[in-house]
Amino acid sequence: KEKSVQPLYYPSINKENLESFNKKFFKEYNTYPNHLSLLSYDLLGLIYYLSLKTDLQNVENLFKKKNSFKGKIGVFDIKDNKINHRLNFYKIDDGKIIEIF
C-alpha cells in the first residue's frame, strides 16, 4: 500500500492457485495452511507424477533427465538431480496486483 515504492515488481508463486488452495484447505480443516502444507501438497503431486512416468524403484533416474511438473504453486523443472521452481512475476501499481507472466 506504500505509494512511494510503486510500481513494484516481484517474483512469487502463482497467486491464483495459492488463493484457491487456501480456500479449499480452510473449508476442509477450518484453519489456513502453512507453507509446509503447501509444499507437502505439491510433493505428493510430484510423487504421483513420477509414479506414472516410471517404476518408483528407479525414481532417481527421473531426476537426471529433463522433466517438468505442474504443482499447485507453479511449475517445477527437474534436470541434473535438481528441482527448480518457475516463479510468476507480478507488478503492484496503484494498489493493484497485476500478473505479468
ROKE-472264 format. One record per residue (C-alpha): x, y, z; residue number from 0. Coordinates in steps of 0.2 Angstrom, whole numbers, plus 5000, padded with zeros to 4 digits. Layout:
> xx_yy_zz_seq
> X_Y_Z_NUM;
...
This chain:
> xx_yy_zz_seq
> 5000_5000_5000_0;
> 5015_5011_5001_1;
> 5013_5023_4986_2;
> 5032_5029_4986_3;
> 5038_5011_4981_4;
> 5025_5008_4967_5;
> 5026_5002_4954_6;
> 5035_4987_4962_7;
> 5039_4971_4953_8;
> 5042_4954_4961_9;
> 5043_4936_4958_10;
> 5031_4924_4968_11;
> 5022_4908_4967_12;
> 5006_4908_4957_13;
> 4994_4919_4967_14;
> 4978_4912_4960_15;
> 4982_4894_4963_16;
> 4988_4899_4981_17;
> 4971_4908_4985_18;
> 4962_4893_4978_19;
> 4972_4881_4989_20;
> 4970_4892_5004_21;
> 4951_4892_5002_22;
> 4950_4873_4999_23;
> 4961_4870_5014_24;
> 4951_4881_5026_25;
> 4935_4873_5020_26;
> 4942_4856_5024_27;
> 4951_4860_5040_28;
> 4944_4876_5047_29;
> 4961_4884_5048_30;
> 4973_4891_5035_31;
> 4988_4881_5028_32;
> 5006_4885_5032_33;
> 5020_4884_5019_34;
> 5024_4867_5024_35;
> 5006_4861_5020_36;
> 5008_4869_5003_37;
> 5025_4861_4999_38;
> 5019_4844_5005_39;
> 5004_4845_4994_40;
> 5015_4848_4979_41;
> 5027_4835_4985_42;
> 5013_4822_4984_43;
> 5008_4828_4967_44;
> 5026_4826_4961_45;
> 5027_4808_4968_46;
> 5011_4804_4959_47;
> 5018_4811_4943_48;
> 5034_4802_4944_49;
> 5025_4785_4948_50;
> 5015_4787_4932_51;
> 5031_4790_4922_52;
> 5041_4775_4929_53;
> 5043_4762_4942_54;
> 5046_4771_4958_55;
> 5061_4760_4962_56;
> 5070_4769_4948_57;
> 5064_4786_4953_58;
> 5082_4793_4954_59;
> 5084_4791_4935_60;
> 5070_4803_4933_61;
> 5079_4817_4941_62;
> 5094_4815_4929_63;
> 5084_4819_4913_64;
> 5074_4834_4910_65;
> 5056_4834_4916_66;
> 5043_4847_4921_67;
> 5029_4845_4934_68;
> 5015_4857_4937_69;
> 5011_4859_4955_70;
> 4998_4869_4964_71;
> 5010_4883_4967_72;
> 5018_4883_4950_73;
> 5029_4874_4938_74;
> 5044_4864_4943_75;
> 5058_4859_4931_76;
> 5068_4843_4935_77;
> 5086_4842_4927_78;
> 5103_4835_4933_79;
> 5097_4830_4950_80;
> 5089_4847_4954_81;
> 5072_4854_4955_82;
> 5069_4872_4950_83;
> 5053_4881_4953_84;
> 5047_4893_4939_85;
> 5040_4909_4948_86;
> 5027_4920_4942_87;
> 5031_4939_4940_88;
> 5019_4952_4947_89;
> 5018_4971_4947_90;
> 5010_4981_4961_91;
> 5004_4998_4954_92;
> 4991_5010_4961_93;
> 4987_4997_4975_94;
> 4983_4983_4962_95;
> 4992_4967_4960_96;
> 4995_4963_4941_97;
> 5002_4946_4935_98;
> 5015_4950_4921_99;
> 5019_4932_4917_100;
